[in-house]
C-alpha cells in the first residue's frame, strides 16, 4: 500500500485507537511501583504516542502531499528509477507509463481521458524533466480524431512534486469535470514541478553558466509537446498556470514570451525572483537579468504583449495582496488582467483548490485550438 493510500491512513488510525484503548484497559494493572510496571507504562505511552504521531503525519501528508511515496519519504529520488528507451533518443517526449483517470468509465480513455507519465527533453536547454500529460476524453474519440487541442503548462510550487498536481490539487479531475459540465473546452495539461535542476530552485530563469530553465519552459517544452500530441504551435493554443513559485513562473513566462503563451495564471504568486540558499546566485551580478526577473519592473520598463493574466490572492492569509494589486495597476493594453480575491485563504492546498476551477475556466476562454 502506498504512502498516500487511504487504507494506510485508516490502518494507522485504527492502530492508534486500539493502542489507546489497551493503554486505558491495562493502566490500573501497571499502577504498581515495580520496575516492570514502570517499563510497561513507558512502553504503552511510547507506542501510543508514536501511533498517534504517525496518524496525524499521514493525514497531513495526504492533504498537503509533502511526500508522494515511501521512497520519497526516505529521501530517495523517484525519477532515478525511470527507464527511458534510448533507441528513441531523437524523440523529445518519452512516454513512461499510462494511467487511467479516477472517474466513472476511467478505464476507457475515450470516456475518462488518460494521464501519461512522460520525460520531456529540451533540444536547446538540454534539460530533461519528468512530467505528466493529461489527455481529455475527446482526444481519443473518433469524432475528434483530426481535432487539435489547446494546452496549458501547470507548475507546482517549490519544492513540490508533480504528483501534487494530480492528487492534492486535482488538476486533471477538475479539468475533466469542468469540461463535462460544459464550463470549459477540453484541454491538454502538461503537469510538472519548476525544479528541473533538482535540488536547485532556478526561479524559471536562464542562469548564466547554469540551467536554462526559462528556455526549457518557454521554448523547448511547447515544441516537444506540439510535436508529440495534437496541440497547436501558436500563442493562442498555449497557456501557463501555477501556484506559489509555479505562479510566479507562469506570469513571468507569459509576460516575457507573448509569442508563445497567450495566457498566464498565478495563484498565490509572488512577483520578484527569490534569491536565497535554495537558488544560489541566479544572475551572476547582472542587474539587467535581475530587473527582468522582477515582474513589476518588467511591466513598467518593457513592452507588454497581448497576453492575458490572471492573479489570485486573499484579503487575509496571503502575503502577496499588495504585490497583486500593484501588478493589476501596471498591466496596460494590449495586455489584459483579471483577478480572484478571496476574503480568507492561506498559502495552502485548500486555498488553491478554491481557485483552480475558475482559473481553468478563465484560461479555457482565452485559448483556442489550432
Secondary structure as GFF3:
##gff-version 3
##sequence-region A 1 370
A	DSSP	alpha_helix	6	27	.	.	.	ID=ss1
A	DSSP	three_ten_helix	28	30	.	.	.	ID=ss2
A	DSSP	alpha_helix	35	64	.	.	.	ID=ss3
A	DSSP	alpha_helix	70	73	.	.	.	ID=ss4
A	DSSP	three_ten_helix	78	81	.	.	.	ID=ss5
A	DSSP	three_ten_helix	86	88	.	.	.	ID=ss6
A	DSSP	beta_strand	93	100	.	.	.	ID=ss7
A	DSSP	alpha_helix	109	112	.	.	.	ID=ss8
A	DSSP	beta_strand	114	121	.	.	.	ID=ss9
A	DSSP	beta_strand	128	135	.	.	.	ID=ss10
A	DSSP	three_ten_helix	137	140	.	.	.	ID=ss11
A	DSSP	three_ten_helix	142	144	.	.	.	ID=ss12
A	DSSP	beta_strand	150	155	.	.	.	ID=ss13
A	DSSP	alpha_helix	163	166	.	.	.	ID=ss14
A	DSSP	alpha_helix	171	180	.	.	.	ID=ss15
A	DSSP	beta_strand	187	192	.	.	.	ID=ss16
A	DSSP	alpha_helix	213	215	.	.	.	ID=ss17
A	DSSP	pi_helix	216	220	.	.	.	ID=ss18
A	DSSP	alpha_helix	221	228	.	.	.	ID=ss19
A	DSSP	three_ten_helix	235	237	.	.	.	ID=ss20
A	DSSP	beta_strand	238	243	.	.	.	ID=ss21
A	DSSP	alpha_helix	245	256	.	.	.	ID=ss22
A	DSSP	beta_strand	263	267	.	.	.	ID=ss23
A	DSSP	alpha_helix	287	292	.	.	.	ID=ss24
A	DSSP	alpha_helix	295	301	.	.	.	ID=ss25
A	DSSP	beta_strand	308	316	.	.	.	ID=ss26
A	DSSP	alpha_helix	321	330	.	.	.	ID=ss27
A	DSSP	beta_strand	336	344	.	.	.	ID=ss28
A	DSSP	alpha_helix	349	366	.	.	.	ID=ss29
###
